[in-house]
Amino acid sequence: MKLLNNYFNLTELNTNVKTEVVAGITTFLTMAYIIFVNPSILSEAGMDYGAVFVATCLAAAIGCFVMGLWANYPIAQAPGMGLNAFFTYGVVLGMGYTWEAALGAVFFSGLTFFLLSIFKIREWIINSIPMSLRLGIAAGIGLFLAMIALKNSGIVVANPATFVSMGDLSQPAPLYALLGFFVITALSYLRIKGAVLIGILGITLLAMLLGHNEYAGLMSMPPSIAPTFMAMDLMGALDVAMLSVIFAFLFVDLFDTSGTLVGVAHRGKLLDKDGKLPRIGRAMMADSTASMAGAALGTSTTTSYIESTAGIASGGRTGLTAVVVGVLFLISLFFAPLAGSIPAYATAGALLYVAVLMAGSLAHANWEDPTDAAPVLIAALAMPLTFSIADGIALGFISFVGIKALSGRFSDLNPAVVILALLFAAKFLFLG
């Protein structure tokens, strides 16, 4: 106990081992759904479900351990929602790249993030991107997840005349997905810890009882990670057309991580007197290190989770909270049969609920100024409608610069935004 107290500065931060352990368990329960959702999404890209399950748990554990032991923050990490969907539906199924090349892109984005953190360029990049674009991108990822959830559950289906239309809601899959979404939303409103996890497991159990799903068991030794371990294609990821993919992974992770770190730190009163986060460089490098490790293991980008606020609300103040989360992810390795029993419609409700949370950023947009509002809407709508986070980001930048320039609002532009917009435009014009 004394060793833990000294290493994590528990007394100085007005906490203790018991409080940190409870906070870690709380955080884990709120984000454990990723253990089931991530393999479900990435397996559609042709990756081995069991190997991705192991990679998910290991990448999350590594991220949590580095964040806790090195940066000493109660912030948990795991493969990010939205980024895993972009990996499968945008890069592999949409653009036609192999999942091995997509893992290579994840690795290079993590490496770039790591270098940006070392050379302290991240602040310049973050400060250069207008808030309206950040809001539009966050909302767009949410709408992208919503489209995937509706598609995977059969609520929305393809239509040759109208592109999309309503599916057959009398079938079990859409009914289970909607019920799961209703349950998760209601439990979250009632502040029930682990609402998303309860919803996923509850729908899975109900489907088993009604004969619509098979029980594959509860525990076993972890599956083999061999099918995805070190399978990333680094040369394939260096294709010129993949640069926008690497940038998309990097961009989303950079802002997702920075926003989460500041938001969680503010909630836990971990900011210094100037409102800045001490050791932010270590926290950023922990995130990027986990992404590189995750790519090597066989999963999409690992990032900091906003669900960490649940643990902080329970009293977590140090990296010991994150370490506890990491240990729980390692224990989860032995629940592979349970993960394999989770049907896609059980995770669809979770995806739809996460989409609601992310789309909430639209409320903070400046709708009174059309030069701000228009790029927000374009970025947000482009992601689900093009089925690509990268294209949504690109169209958001291009529209922002074009509208601001034509409106004479040159003071709202900066070199970084203009250069990125020109690069995106060149990519569309010359690379398709």
C-alpha positions as CSV (number, residue, x, y, z in Angstrom):
1,M,0.0,0.0,0.0
2,K,2.8,2.4,0.9
3,L,4.5,1.6,-2.4
4,L,1.3,2.4,-4.4
5,N,0.8,5.5,-2.3
6,N,4.3,6.8,-3.1
7,Y,4.2,5.9,-6.8
8,F,0.8,7.3,-7.7
9,N,0.9,10.2,-5.1
10,L,-2.4,9.0,-3.6
11,T,-2.2,11.1,-0.5
12,E,-1.2,14.3,-2.3
13,L,-4.2,13.9,-4.7
14,N,-6.6,13.2,-1.8
15,T,-7.4,9.6,-2.7
16,N,-6.6,6.0,-1.6
17,V,-6.2,2.5,-3.0
18,K,-9.8,1.4,-2.4
19,T,-11.2,4.5,-4.1
20,E,-9.0,4.0,-7.1
21,V,-9.9,0.4,-7.4
22,V,-13.6,1.2,-7.3
23,A,-13.1,4.0,-9.9
24,G,-11.3,1.6,-12.2
25,I,-14.0,-1.0,-12.0
26,T,-16.6,1.7,-12.7
27,T,-14.7,3.0,-15.7
28,F,-14.3,-0.6,-17.1
29,L,-18.0,-1.3,-16.8
30,T,-18.9,1.8,-18.8
31,M,-16.5,0.9,-21.7
32,A,-16.3,-2.9,-21.6
33,Y,-18.8,-2.9,-24.6
34,I,-15.8,-2.3,-26.9
35,I,-14.7,-5.9,-26.2
36,F,-17.8,-7.1,-28.0
37,V,-18.3,-4.3,-30.5
38,N,-14.7,-4.0,-31.9
39,P,-14.3,-7.7,-33.0
40,S,-17.8,-7.5,-34.5
41,I,-16.9,-4.5,-36.7
42,L,-13.4,-5.5,-37.7
43,S,-14.4,-9.1,-38.5
44,E,-16.5,-7.7,-41.3
45,A,-13.2,-6.5,-42.9
46,G,-12.2,-10.2,-43.1
47,M,-10.2,-10.3,-39.9
48,D,-10.3,-13.3,-37.5
49,Y,-12.9,-12.6,-34.8
50,G,-11.0,-14.3,-32.0
51,A,-7.7,-12.7,-32.9
52,V,-9.3,-9.3,-32.9
53,F,-10.9,-10.0,-29.6
54,V,-7.5,-10.7,-28.1
55,A,-5.9,-7.8,-29.8
56,T,-8.6,-5.5,-28.5
57,C,-8.1,-6.6,-24.9
58,L,-4.3,-6.4,-25.1
59,A,-4.2,-3.0,-26.8
60,A,-6.6,-1.6,-24.3
61,A,-4.5,-3.0,-21.4
62,I,-1.3,-1.7,-22.8
63,G,-2.8,1.8,-23.3
64,C,-4.2,1.8,-19.8
65,F,-0.9,0.6,-18.2
66,V,1.2,3.2,-20.1
67,M,-1.3,6.0,-19.3
68,G,-1.5,4.9,-15.6
69,L,2.1,4.0,-14.9
70,W,3.8,6.7,-16.9
71,A,1.4,9.7,-17.2
72,N,-0.3,8.9,-13.9
73,Y,-3.8,9.9,-15.1
74,P,-7.1,8.0,-14.4
75,I,-7.8,7.9,-18.1
76,A,-8.5,4.5,-19.8
77,Q,-7.8,3.6,-23.4
78,A,-9.2,1.1,-25.9
79,P,-9.8,0.9,-29.7
80,G,-11.9,3.9,-30.6
81,M,-15.4,3.9,-31.8
82,G,-15.8,5.5,-35.2
83,L,-12.2,4.8,-36.1
84,N,-12.9,1.0,-36.1
85,A,-16.0,1.7,-38.4
86,F,-13.9,3.8,-40.7
87,F,-11.3,1.0,-40.8
88,T,-13.8,-1.6,-41.9
89,Y,-16.4,0.3,-43.9
90,G,-14.4,3.1,-45.3
91,V,-10.9,1.8,-45.9
92,V,-11.3,-1.9,-46.5
93,L,-14.9,-2.4,-47.8
94,G,-15.2,1.1,-49.3
95,M,-11.7,1.9,-50.8
96,G,-10.8,-1.7,-51.4
97,Y,-7.6,-1.9,-49.4
98,T,-6.6,-5.0,-47.5
99,W,-7.1,-5.0,-43.8
100,E,-3.3,-5.6,-43.5
101,A,-2.7,-2.3,-45.3
102,A,-5.3,-0.6,-43.1
103,L,-3.4,-1.8,-40.0
104,G,-0.3,-0.3,-41.6
105,A,-2.1,3.0,-41.9
106,V,-3.0,2.8,-38.2
107,F,0.6,2.2,-37.3
108,F,1.9,5.2,-39.3
109,S,-0.8,7.5,-37.9
110,G,0.2,6.4,-34.4
111,L,3.9,6.9,-35.2
112,T,3.1,10.4,-36.6
113,F,1.1,11.2,-33.5
114,F,4.0,10.1,-31.3
115,L,6.5,12.3,-33.2
116,L,4.1,15.3,-33.0
117,S,3.9,14.7,-29.2
118,I,7.7,14.5,-28.9
119,F,8.4,17.7,-30.9
120,K,5.4,19.5,-29.3
121,I,3.8,20.3,-32.7
122,R,0.4,19.0,-31.5
123,E,-0.6,22.4,-29.8
124,W,0.0,24.3,-33.0
125,I,-2.2,21.8,-35.0
126,I,-4.9,21.7,-32.4
127,N,-5.1,25.5,-32.2
128,S,-5.0,25.8,-36.0
129,I,-8.2,23.9,-36.6
130,P,-11.4,26.0,-36.3
131,M,-13.9,24.9,-33.6
132,S,-16.7,24.6,-36.2
133,L,-14.8,21.9,-38.1
134,R,-14.0,20.0,-34.9
135,L,-17.7,20.0,-34.0
136,G,-18.8,19.0,-37.5
137,I,-16.3,16.1,-37.6
138,A,-17.3,14.8,-34.2
139,A,-21.0,14.9,-35.1
140,G,-20.2,13.3,-38.5
141,I,-18.5,10.3,-36.9
142,G,-21.6,9.9,-34.7
143,L,-23.9,10.0,-37.7
144,F,-21.5,7.5,-39.5
145,L,-21.9,5.1,-36.5
146,A,-25.7,5.6,-36.6
147,M,-25.8,4.7,-40.3
148,I,-23.7,1.5,-39.6
149,A,-26.0,0.5,-36.7
150,L,-29.1,1.0,-38.8
151,K,-27.6,-0.9,-41.7
152,N,-26.2,-3.8,-39.7
153,S,-29.5,-4.4,-37.9
154,G,-31.6,-4.2,-41.1
155,I,-33.5,-1.1,-40.0
156,V,-32.2,0.6,-43.1
157,V,-31.7,-1.3,-46.3
158,A,-30.4,-0.5,-49.9
159,N,-32.9,0.7,-52.5
160,P,-32.0,1.1,-56.1
161,A,-34.5,4.0,-56.6
162,T,-33.9,6.0,-53.4
163,F,-30.5,4.6,-52.3
164,V,-31.9,3.7,-48.8
165,S,-35.3,2.8,-47.4
166,M,-36.9,1.2,-44.3
167,G,-36.2,-2.4,-43.7
168,D,-38.6,-5.1,-42.5
169,L,-39.2,-4.1,-38.9
170,S,-41.2,-7.3,-38.3
171,Q,-37.9,-9.3,-38.3
172,P,-36.1,-10.2,-35.1
173,A,-32.8,-8.3,-35.8
174,P,-34.2,-4.7,-36.2
175,L,-36.6,-5.3,-33.2
176,Y,-33.7,-6.5,-31.0
177,A,-31.6,-3.5,-32.1
178,L,-34.3,-1.0,-31.4
179,L,-35.1,-2.6,-28.0
180,G,-31.4,-2.5,-27.1
181,F,-31.1,1.1,-28.0
182,F,-34.2,2.0,-25.9
183,V,-32.9,0.1,-22.9
184,I,-29.4,1.6,-23.1
185,T,-30.8,5.1,-23.5
186,A,-33.2,4.7,-20.6
187,L,-30.5,3.1,-18.3
188,S,-28.1,5.9,-19.1
189,Y,-30.7,8.5,-18.3
190,L,-31.2,6.8,-14.9
191,R,-27.4,6.9,-14.4
192,I,-27.1,3.1,-14.2
193,K,-23.4,2.2,-14.3
194,G,-22.5,-0.1,-17.3
195,A,-25.7,0.8,-19.1
196,V,-24.3,0.0,-22.6
197,L,-22.8,-3.3,-21.4
198,I,-26.1,-4.2,-19.7
199,G,-28.0,-3.5,-22.9
200,I,-25.7,-5.6,-25.1
201,L,-25.7,-8.6,-22.7
202,G,-29.4,-8.2,-22.0
203,I,-30.4,-8.4,-25.7
204,T,-28.0,-11.3,-26.2
205,L,-29.6,-13.2,-23.4
206,L,-33.2,-12.4,-24.5
207,A,-32.4,-13.6,-28.0
208,M,-31.0,-16.9,-26.6
209,L,-34.1,-17.4,-24.5
210,L,-36.3,-16.8,-27.5
211,G,-34.3,-19.1,-29.8
212,H,-32.8,-16.4,-32.0
213,N,-29.2,-16.8,-30.8
214,E,-27.0,-19.6,-29.7
215,Y,-25.0,-19.8,-26.5
216,A,-21.3,-20.5,-27.2
217,G,-20.1,-20.6,-23.6
218,L,-18.8,-18.2,-21.0
219,M,-15.1,-18.8,-20.4
220,S,-12.1,-20.5,-22.1
221,M,-8.5,-20.0,-22.8
222,P,-7.9,-16.9,-25.0
223,P,-8.1,-17.6,-28.8
224,S,-4.9,-17.4,-30.9
225,I,-3.8,-13.9,-31.9
226,A,-1.6,-15.4,-34.7
227,P,-4.0,-14.5,-37.6
228,T,-3.5,-10.7,-36.9
229,F,-0.3,-10.5,-35.0
230,M,2.3,-8.4,-36.9
231,A,0.2,-8.8,-40.0
232,M,0.2,-5.1,-40.9
233,D,1.3,-4.2,-44.4
234,L,3.6,-1.2,-44.0
235,M,4.5,-0.9,-47.6
236,G,0.9,-1.1,-48.7
237,A,0.0,1.7,-46.3
238,L,2.6,4.0,-48.1
239,D,0.4,4.1,-51.3
240,V,-0.1,7.7,-52.2
241,A,-3.9,7.4,-52.0
242,M,-3.5,6.1,-48.4
243,L,-2.1,9.4,-47.2
244,S,-5.7,10.7,-46.7
245,V,-6.5,7.6,-44.7
246,I,-3.5,8.0,-42.5
247,F,-4.4,11.6,-42.0
248,A,-7.9,10.7,-41.1
249,F,-6.8,8.2,-38.5
250,L,-4.3,10.8,-37.1
251,F,-6.7,13.7,-37.2
252,V,-9.6,12.0,-35.5
253,D,-7.3,10.5,-32.8
254,L,-5.5,13.8,-32.2
255,F,-8.7,15.7,-31.5
256,D,-10.5,12.9,-29.8
257,T,-7.6,12.4,-27.4
258,S,-7.0,16.1,-26.7
259,G,-10.6,16.7,-26.2
260,T,-11.0,13.7,-23.9
261,L,-7.9,14.5,-21.9
262,V,-9.0,18.1,-21.2
263,G,-12.6,17.2,-20.6
264,V,-11.8,14.4,-18.2
265,A,-9.1,16.4,-16.4
266,H,-11.5,19.3,-15.9
267,R,-14.1,17.0,-14.4
268,G,-11.4,15.6,-12.0
269,K,-10.0,19.0,-11.2
270,L,-6.6,17.8,-12.5
271,L,-5.8,21.0,-14.5
272,D,-3.2,23.4,-13.1
273,K,-3.8,27.0,-12.1
274,D,-3.5,28.1,-15.7
275,G,-6.1,25.7,-16.9
276,K,-3.5,23.4,-18.6
277,L,-3.0,19.7,-18.2
278,P,0.4,18.8,-16.6
279,R,2.2,15.9,-18.3
280,I,0.0,16.2,-21.4
281,G,2.9,15.2,-23.5
282,R,3.2,11.9,-21.7
283,A,-0.6,11.3,-22.0
284,M,-0.4,12.0,-25.7
285,M,2.5,9.6,-26.1
286,A,0.7,7.0,-24.1
287,D,-2.2,7.2,-26.6
288,S,0.1,7.0,-29.7
289,T,2.1,4.2,-28.2
290,A,-1.0,2.2,-27.7
291,S,-2.1,2.8,-31.3
292,M,1.2,1.5,-32.6
293,A,1.0,-1.5,-30.3
294,G,-2.6,-2.1,-31.3
295,A,-1.8,-2.1,-35.0
296,A,1.0,-4.6,-34.4
297,L,-1.4,-6.8,-32.4
298,G,-4.2,-6.5,-35.0
299,T,-6.8,-3.8,-34.1
300,S,-7.7,-0.3,-35.2
301,T,-6.6,3.0,-33.5
302,T,-6.5,3.0,-29.7
303,T,-7.6,6.2,-28.1
304,S,-8.5,7.8,-24.7
305,Y,-12.1,7.1,-23.6
306,I,-14.5,9.8,-22.4
307,E,-16.1,7.1,-20.3
308,S,-13.2,7.7,-17.9
309,T,-15.3,10.4,-16.4
310,A,-17.4,7.7,-14.8
311,G,-14.4,6.6,-12.8
312,I,-13.4,10.1,-11.9
313,A,-17.0,10.7,-10.7
314,S,-16.4,7.7,-8.4
315,G,-13.3,9.3,-7.0
316,G,-10.5,8.2,-9.3
317,R,-7.6,10.7,-9.4
318,T,-4.5,8.8,-10.3
319,G,-3.0,6.4,-12.8
320,L,-3.9,3.5,-10.4
321,T,-7.5,3.8,-11.8
322,A,-6.2,3.2,-15.3
323,V,-4.0,0.3,-14.2
324,V,-7.1,-1.4,-12.6
325,V,-8.9,-1.0,-15.9
326,G,-6.0,-2.5,-17.7
327,V,-6.0,-5.5,-15.4
328,L,-9.7,-6.0,-16.0
329,F,-9.1,-6.0,-19.8
330,L,-6.5,-8.8,-19.3
331,I,-9.0,-10.8,-17.3
332,S,-11.5,-10.3,-20.1
333,L,-9.3,-12.4,-22.4
334,F,-10.8,-15.5,-20.8
335,F,-14.4,-14.6,-21.9
336,A,-13.9,-15.1,-25.6
337,P,-16.9,-17.6,-25.9
338,L,-19.2,-14.9,-24.4
339,A,-17.9,-12.4,-26.9
340,G,-18.5,-14.8,-29.7
341,S,-22.1,-15.2,-28.7
342,I,-22.9,-11.5,-29.1
343,P,-24.9,-11.0,-32.4
344,A,-24.5,-7.9,-34.5
345,Y,-28.0,-6.6,-33.6
346,A,-27.1,-6.7,-29.9
347,T,-24.2,-4.2,-30.6
348,A,-26.2,-2.1,-33.0
349,G,-28.2,-0.5,-30.1
350,A,-24.8,0.4,-28.5
351,L,-23.5,2.0,-31.7
352,L,-26.7,4.0,-32.1
353,Y,-26.5,5.3,-28.5
354,V,-22.8,6.3,-29.0
355,A,-23.9,8.1,-32.1
356,V,-26.4,10.1,-30.1
357,L,-23.6,11.2,-27.7
358,M,-21.3,12.2,-30.5
359,A,-24.0,14.0,-32.5
360,G,-24.6,16.2,-29.5
361,S,-21.6,18.4,-30.5
362,L,-23.9,20.0,-33.1
363,A,-25.6,21.9,-30.3
364,H,-22.4,23.9,-29.8
365,A,-22.1,25.0,-33.4
366,N,-22.7,28.7,-34.3
367,W,-25.8,28.4,-36.4
368,E,-26.3,32.2,-36.5
369,D,-23.2,32.5,-38.8
370,P,-23.7,30.6,-42.0
371,T,-20.0,30.6,-42.8
372,D,-19.5,28.5,-39.7
373,A,-22.7,26.5,-39.9
374,A,-22.4,25.4,-43.5
375,P,-19.0,23.6,-43.1
376,V,-20.3,21.9,-39.9
377,L,-23.3,20.5,-41.7
378,I,-21.3,19.4,-44.8
379,A,-18.7,17.6,-42.7
380,A,-21.4,16.0,-40.6
381,L,-23.5,14.8,-43.5
382,A,-20.7,13.8,-45.8
383,M,-19.4,11.1,-43.5
384,P,-22.5,8.9,-43.4
385,L,-23.5,9.6,-46.9
386,T,-20.1,8.9,-48.5
387,F,-19.5,6.2,-45.9
388,S,-16.1,7.7,-45.3
389,I,-14.7,9.7,-42.4
390,A,-11.7,10.8,-44.5
391,D,-14.0,12.2,-47.3
392,G,-16.1,14.0,-44.7
393,I,-13.1,15.7,-43.1
394,A,-11.8,16.7,-46.6
395,L,-15.1,18.2,-47.7
396,G,-15.4,20.0,-44.3
397,F,-12.0,21.7,-44.8
398,I,-12.6,22.5,-48.5
399,S,-16.0,24.1,-47.7
400,F,-14.7,26.0,-44.7
401,V,-11.9,27.7,-46.7
402,G,-14.0,28.2,-49.9
403,I,-17.0,29.8,-48.0
404,K,-14.8,32.0,-45.8
405,A,-12.7,33.2,-48.7
406,L,-15.8,34.0,-50.9
407,S,-17.3,35.8,-47.9
408,G,-14.2,38.0,-47.4
409,R,-13.6,36.4,-44.0
410,F,-9.9,35.9,-44.5
411,S,-9.2,36.7,-40.9
412,D,-10.9,33.4,-40.0
413,L,-8.4,31.4,-42.1
414,N,-4.9,30.3,-41.1
415,P,-2.1,28.7,-43.2
416,A,-2.6,25.2,-41.8
417,V,-6.3,25.1,-42.7
418,V,-5.7,26.6,-46.2
419,I,-2.9,24.2,-47.0
420,L,-4.9,21.2,-45.8
421,A,-7.9,22.3,-47.9
422,L,-5.7,22.7,-51.0
423,L,-4.2,19.2,-50.5
424,F,-7.7,17.7,-50.1
425,A,-8.9,19.4,-53.2
426,A,-5.9,18.2,-55.2
427,K,-6.5,14.7,-53.9
428,F,-10.1,14.7,-55.2
429,L,-9.1,16.3,-58.5
430,F,-6.1,14.2,-59.4
431,L,-6.4,11.0,-57.4
432,G,-10.2,10.6,-57.4
